[in-house]
Amino acid sequence: MIRATVVGPVWVTKRIEGFPTGALLEVSRDRTDERLVVVDHLGCGAGDHVLVALGSAVARYLPGSTPADALVIGIVDDPRVNE
């Protein structure tokens, strides 16, 4: 699990059939220059601080054989906590 900040939405022209509903967002991993595209079911917006699950935990959560390995699992209310 990582902490990240939402940069904004990722727009696509086509989706794979069976891909879960929800937004695709670009996030910037906190304290690094790394950027990821994540699936969002929570309704996050640009500037929100989020927790992102990666890898096999995502594969087990999403239905079927969804080709996704990053999922927003929480919105951080106060990003200053535990800095």
Contact map, one row per residue, 1 for C-alpha under 8 A:
11100000000000000000000000000000000000000000000000111100000000000000000000000000000
11110000000000000000000000001000000000000000000000111100000000000000000000000000000
11111000000000000000000000001100000000000000000011110000000000000000000000000000000
01111100000000000000000000111100000000000000000011110000000000000000000000000000000
00111110000000000000000000111100000000000000011111000000000000000000000000000000000
00011111000000000000000011110000000000000001111111000000000000000000000000000000000
00001111100000000000000011110000000000000000011000000000000000000000000000000000000
00000111110000000000000011100000000000000000111000000000000000000000000000000000000
00000011111000000000001111000000000000000000110000000000000000000000000000000000000
00000001111100000000001111000000000010000000000000000000000000000000000000000000000
00000000111110000000000100000000000000000000000000000000000000000000000000000000000
00000000011111100000000000000000000000000000000000000000000000000000000000000000000
00000000001111100000000000000000000000000000000000000000000000000000000000000000000
00000000000111110000000000000000000000000000000000000000000000000000000000000000000
00000000000111111010000000000000000000000000000000000000000000000000000000000000000
00000000000001111110000000000000000000000000000000000000000000000000000000000000000
00000000000000111110000000000000000000000000000000000000000000000000000000000000000
00000000000000011111000000000000000000000000000000000000000000000100000000000000000
00000000000000111111100000000000000000000000000000000000000000000110000000000000000
00000000000000000111110000000000000000000000000000000000000001100100000000000000000
00000000000000000011111000000000000000001000000000000000000000000000000000000000000
00000000000000000001111100000000000000111000000000000000000000000000000000000000000
00000000110000000000111110000000000000111010000000000000000000000000000000000000000
00000000111000000000011111000000000011110000000000000000000000000000000000000000000
00000111110000000000001111100000000011110000000000000000000000000000000000000000000
00000111110000000000000111110000001111000000000000000000000000000000000000000000000
00011111000000000000000011111000001111000000000000000000000000000000000000000000000
00011110000000000000000001111101111100000000000000000000000000000000000000000000000
01111000000000000000000000111111111100000000000000000000000000000000000000000000000
00111000000000000000000000011111100000000000000000000000000000000000000000000000000
00000000000000000000000000001111100000000000000000000000000000000000000000000000000
00000000000000000000000000011111110000000000000000000000000000000000000000000000000
00000000000000000000000000011111111000000000000000000000000000000000000000000000000
00000000000000000000000000011001111100000000000000000000000000000000000000000000000
00000000000000000000000001111000111110000000000000000000000000000000000000000000000
00000000000000000000000001111000011111000000000000000000000000000000010000000000000
00000000010000000000000111100000001111100000000000000000000000000000010000000000000
00000000000000000000000111100000000111110000000000010000000000000001111100000000000
00000000000000000000011110000000000011111000000000000000000000000001011100000000000
00000000000000000000011110000000000001111111000000000000000000000000001110000000000
00000000000000000000111000000000000000111110000000000000000000000000000100000000000
00000000000000000000000000000000000000011111000000000000000000000000000111000000000
00000000000000000000001000000000000000011111100000000000000000000000000000000000000
00000100000000000000000000000000000000010111110100000000000000000000000000100000000
00000101100000000000000000000000000000000011111100000000000000000000000000000000000
00001111100000000000000000000000000000000001111100000000000000000000000000000000000
00001111000000000000000000000000000000000000111110000000000000000000000000000000000
00001100000000000000000000000000000000000001111111000000000000000000000000110000000
00111100000000000000000000000000000000000000001111100000000000000000000000111010000
00111100000000000000000000000000000000000000000111110000000000000000000111110000000
11110000000000000000000000000000000000000000000011111000000000000000000111110000000
11110000000000000000000000000000000001000000000001111100000000000000011111000000000
11000000000000000000000000000000000000000000000000111110110000000000111110000000000
11000000000000000000000000000000000000000000000000011111110000000000111000000000000
00000000000000000000000000000000000000000000000000001111111000000000110000000000000
00000000000000000000000000000000000000000000000000000111111100000000100000000000000
00000000000000000000000000000000000000000000000000001111111110000000000000000000000
00000000000000000000000000000000000000000000000000001111111111000001111000000000000
00000000000000000000000000000000000000000000000000000011111111101111100000000000000
00000000000000000000000000000000000000000000000000000001111111100000000000000000000
00000000000000000000000000000000000000000000000000000000111111100000000000000000000
00000000000000000001000000000000000000000000000000000000011111111100000000000000000
00000000000000000001000000000000000000000000000000000000001111111100000000000000000
00000000000000000000000000000000000000000000000000000000000001111100000000000000000
00000000000000000000000000000000000000000000000000000000001001111110000000000000000
00000000000000000111000000000000000000000000000000000000001001111111000000000000000
00000000000000000010000000000000000000000000000000000000001000001111100000000000000
00000000000000000000000000000000000001100000000000000000011000000111111000000000000
00000000000000000000000000000000000001000000000000001111011000000011111000000000000
00000000000000000000000000000000000111100000000000011110010000000001111100000000000
00000000000000000000000000000000000001110000000000011100010000000001111110000000000
00000000000000000000000000000000000001111100000001111000000000000000011111100000000
00000000000000000000000000000000000000010100000001111000000000000000001111100000000
00000000000000000000000000000000000000000100000001110000000000000000000111110000000
00000000000000000000000000000000000000000001000111100000000000000000000111111000000
00000000000000000000000000000000000000000000000111100000000000000000000001111110000
00000000000000000000000000000000000000000000000010000000000000000000000000111110000
00000000000000000000000000000000000000000000000000000000000000000000000000011111100
00000000000000000000000000000000000000000000000010000000000000000000000000011111101
00000000000000000000000000000000000000000000000000000000000000000000000000000111111
00000000000000000000000000000000000000000000000000000000000000000000000000000111111
00000000000000000000000000000000000000000000000000000000000000000000000000000001111
00000000000000000000000000000000000000000000000000000000000000000000000000000011111
